[in-house]
């Protein structure tokens, strides 16, 4: 059985804000680009392309566990009285 509630491109990173939707895929790719651009602005890091690539991968992995069924159910549930689903340790482990 898949641990994903739905297809990855249907997963969200955070609750919708009215009409605005926050796709998980867009969030992860945005953080990846941000990390690589940040590293590229620092000469000591720019000289180490492997490190820049790893920083980008870390950005891409940091919220990957939000694709898990439990987290997608939690974030879509309007009743936030349920226990939060912790996703950060899984993202760190994945990286």
Buried (B, 14 or more C-beta within 10 A) or exposed (E): EEEEBEEEEEBBBEEEEEEEEBBBBEBBBEBBEEBBEBBEEEEEBEEEEEEBEBBBBBBBBBBBBBBBBEBBEBBEEEEEEEEEBEBEEBBEEEE
